[in-house]
Amino acid sequence: MSDSDIQRNVQNELQWEPSVDDREIGVRVSDGVVTLVGTVSHYADRYNAEQVAKRVAGVRAIANEIQVKVPKPGERSDSDVATAAANALKWNVAVGSCGIKAVVKQGWVTLSGEVAYGYQRGVAENLVRYLSGVTGVSNDVIVKPSVKMADVKGKIEAAFQRQAELDAKDIDITVDDGTITLKGWVHSWRERDDAARAAWGAPGVKKVDNQLQVQY
């Protein structure tokens, strides 16, 4: 697939996706590497645009250079954003008892604290990403190990086998002090994301280094 084909398909997919305001988003492609440029009104649009580009066939990598510029009617004080973030975290059943803290500066939310599972770290980020007035998110939440790392690889491999849509025969898993490294080949960006999601589901995982390559 040529770069011009990929560019057109990404642009069409952005226009098709109702959760993204693509009016000021530009797409550049070089050797299968997609660069997203332009401005959006909400941080969620920046994030969603990247997810949309991932699902287009032929995309090898993505550079997200979209800038977030919150319009005047959507501006919120840091205090308002911090209060909204604290409430969102408090009322969620997955992370409400974890004591995760949110610090806000110029709309940028920094999360800190400790959780037992990597997926909880992702839940916390998802909760604040879509709040009005947020311009960016830094996730400094730490995953505190609760099991032996030697057991984690087996749990992840078992999870791969249970997921019918994930072809795991070409995926290699290594574990080093709470960091899971995935190497090998998958057939789509969805499989790549599914593999990382399964790895995050193991207890005690601090980081997932997803080096899987998409082979079409």
N, C-alpha and C positions, 0 to 999 in steps of 0.2 A: 504494500500500500504506500502510495507516494505521500510526501509531506503535505501537499495541497489537499489530498483526499482526507487526511487526518484532520487538517485545519478545518475543512468544511464540515466534517462530521462532528467535531467538538463544538463548533459554533451552532450547528443545528441541534445538538443535544442540549446545549445551554438554553437555547430558545424554547425547547420542548419542556424543560424542567420547570414546573410552576413555583418551586421554592427559591428560584434564583432570579434576581432582577439583572438581566444581562445587557441592558441598554448601554452601559459604559464599560463593558468588559471586552478586551481585545485578546486575540489568540495568535501566537506565533509558534511555528513548528520548524525544527531543524533536526533532521536525522531521527525522527520519531520522538524527540524531546519537546514537550509542549510548555510554552511559557505563557502564563496568564497575566495580563496587565490591565490597568485602568483603575477605576474607583467604584466603590459600592457604599451604600448607606449603613449597612449593618455587618458586623463581624461574621454573622451566620452566612451571609451571602458569599463572603470570601471562602469560608470553609466549604460550603455546599458546591461552589463552582469547582473546587479541586476534586471533590468526590465525583462530580459529573464527568470531568475529564478522565478520571481513572477508568470509567466503565466503557470508554470508546476503544474499539479494537485498533491495534497498531501503536498505541501510546506506550513508549518505553520508560519515560520519566516525566516528572512535572516540576516546574519551577513556578511557585505562586508569588507573583510580585504585585498583586492587587492591593491597593491602599484603601483603608477604611476612613471615610469622612462622614461623620454623623451630622445630618442636617439639623438646623436650629430647633425645629419642632420635636426632634427626637433626642435632643441633648438631655442628659441626666447628670446630676452632681455625683461626685465620687461617693458621697454619703448615701445617696439614693441607690446607687448600683451595689454598694457594699451591703446595704440592708436587704435588697432583693436577693443577692447571692446567698447571704446567711440564711434567709428564710427558705430558699430553694433547697439548700443543702440539709437544713434541719428537718424538712417535711418529707424527704425522700427515704423510703424504707431501706434502701441499700447502703446509704452512707449517713443517715441521720444520727446514728449513735457513735460515729467515728471521731467527732470533734474536729473536722476539717475547717480550717480558717481561710477566709478570703480577704485579701488586702487589695484595695483599689487605688490606682494613681492615674489620673487623666484617662479614666475609662478602661485602663488595662488591669485585668484581674489576675492576681497571683495567689494560687492555692498552695496551702502547706498543711502538714499533719501526717499521720500514719494510718495505714489500713492493712488488713490481712491479705487482701486479694488485689491483683492487678486490675481486675475488671472494675473494682470500686473506684480506683483512680480515674478510669475512663468515664465512669458514671458522673463523678464530680465535675469533670471538665464539660461534659455534655450539658449538665444542668445550668451552668453559667454562660455557656457559649451563645445561647439564644436570648439572653436578657437584653432588653432595650438599653442602649447607651454603652454597651461593651465594645471596645475597640480592639481588644486582643486578650489572649489568655496564656499565662505561664503556669504549667502544672508542676509544682515542686513537691507534691504529695509522695511520701515514701512508703514502699511496701515492706512491711516488717515480716520476715520469714517466720512461718509457724510449723514448717515441716522440714525434713531433711531434703537437701537438694538432690540427693541421689535418687529419691523417689519421684521427683518431678518429671524427669524424662519419660518414665513409664506411664505416668498419668496423661501426659500430652499425647504420646503415641496411641494410647487407648482412646483418647478423645478423637484423634484423627480417624481411627478405624470406625468409630460410631457414626461419623458424619458422612452420609452417603454421597453428598455433592462434592466432597473433598478427596481428590486423588492424591494420596500421600506417599505413593511408592517412590517418588523422586525427591522427597524432602528429607534432609538430614538435620537432626536436632543435636545441639551441644548445650551443655549447662555449665556455667562458671560463676559461682558466687551470686546466684540469683538472677543472672543474665542469661536469657535463652536466645541462642543464635539459630536462625533458620536459614538453611542453604539448599540450593537445588533449583528445580523447575516446576512451574505450575502452568495451567493452560489459560488463565484469565486473571485480571485484577481482583475479581471477586474471590477466586480461590486463594490468592495471595492474602487478602484481608481476612478470609475465613480462617486460614492457618494461624495468623497472628492472634486473632480473637480466641481461638482454641488454646493457644499458648498462654495468653493472659488469664485464662480461666483457672490455671493451676495455682494452688496456694503458695505464697511466698515468692512469687515471681516479681522481681523488681523492674526488669527491663526486658523488652523483646526487640532484638536486633534482627529485623526482617530483611534478609539479603536474597530472598527468593526472586528469581528472574521469570518474567512472563514470556512464555514461548508459544507463539501462535502457530 
